[in-house]
Amino acid sequence: MALIWRGLPLSERKRDLSRLCRKSKVPFLKEVQTVPDGPVLFEHCRKFGFERVVSKRLASRYSSGPSRNWVKTKCPGWKGINAGRHKMFEGSRKPELTEAQKTLAKKREELSWVRASLARPGLRPGLRAAFKAQD
């Protein structure tokens, strides 16, 4: 479906986008038709932390890469506003273990290895019985 839209002029893609936005259940998905006042647009972008504004010619078709029909303009201050935004997408980190907790974890791992070694076939029945009695 995306390939069909790529060949259409912006005016036709905007018509379809407008229809999709009206039907969308995403509350913050909005379409802005045009903004005649550049400083007002950049103030809005600054307020919401947008990275850039893309200006397009109405009759242009979509093409990837640089184009005379599309101009991207960085919004002032977007880096500072978005400096910590990536943290919203990071998972929770495990708390750092203390030295005592690290030592205990290492000893438990060693004990697990010893138990696995003692449980191997060929262990004398008396040792196996004594070992199981401690569990």
N, C-alpha and C positions, 0 to 999 in steps of 0.2 A: 504494500500500500504506500509506503514511504517513497518508493521509486516513482509512483504516479505523481505525487505532489511535487517532487523535485523539479519536474519539467514545467510546472505551472507558474505563471507570473505571480508576483507577491500579492497582487490584488485578489486573485482567486484563492491563494493559500490563506489569506487573512479572512476571507469569507468562511472557509471551512474551519479555521481556528476559532472564529467567533462562535460558530455553532457548537463546537466542542466545549468551549469555555462555558457557554450557557447551560449545557447539559451536565457539566462536571459536578461531581459530589465533593471535590476538593475545595474547601472554603476559601483558601488564599490564592487560588488560580484566577487571575484577572487578566484581561487583555486591555492594553492601553492603545487606543487608536492612533492619536497623534498628540504631540505636545509642542505647541508653537513657541513657547517661551523656554529657551535653553537653560538659563540660570535656575528657573523653577524646577526643571527636570533634574538638574544636577543636585539641587538641594534635597529633592525627594530621594535621589539615589544615595546621597550621603546619609540621610536620616535612616534608611533601611539597610545600609551597608552593601549596596550593590557594587559589583566590580566594574562594570562597563555598560555603556549604552551602544546599541547597534542601530545605525541609521541605514535604511534601505531605499532604493528607488522603487516606486510602486510597480513599474512594468518589468522589473528584473526577475530573472529566473534564479533558482538556487544553484550555486556552484560552490564547491569546497575550495578553500585556499583564498589567497588575496584576490580582490576584485575591485573594479572601479564602481561597481553598483552597491557595495556594502562598505560602510565605514564604522570601525569600532573605536570608541573613545573611552579611555579609562576615566573613572570617576575619582575626583580628588579625595584622598584620605582613605580609600577602601582598604589598604593594607593594614593600617592601624586599627580600623574598626573590626576587621576579621582576624586579627592576630591569633586569638585563642579559639576560634570557631572549630578547628579540627578536633578539639578535645571533646566536643559533643558526640563524636562518632567513635571514640575510643572506648573499648570495653573496660570493665572494672579490673583493676590490677590486684594481684594477691599481695597481702601485706608482707613487708620484709620480715624474715625470721630473725629472732635473736640468736646469739651464739649458742645458748643452751638448747634452743629448739633445733638448730642445725645439727648439734652433736647428738641429740636424742634421735633425730631422723636418721642419721648415719648409723647409729647403733642398732636401730630397728631394722634397717636394711641389711646390716651384717648378720643379725640374728635370723632374719628370714632366709638368708643364704645358707647359714649353718643348718637350719631346720630342713631345708630342701636337700642338703647334702646328706644329712642323717636319715632321711626318709628313702634314700635310694635302696634298691634291692642289694642284698648281700650284707646288710647290717645285722649283727647278731640279735636274735629275738629279745634277749634281756635288755640290751641298750634301747631297742625300739620301744619296749614296754615302759621303761623308765622315762624315756623322752615324752611319750604320749601322756604319761601320768602328770607331767608338769604343765601340759596345756590346759 
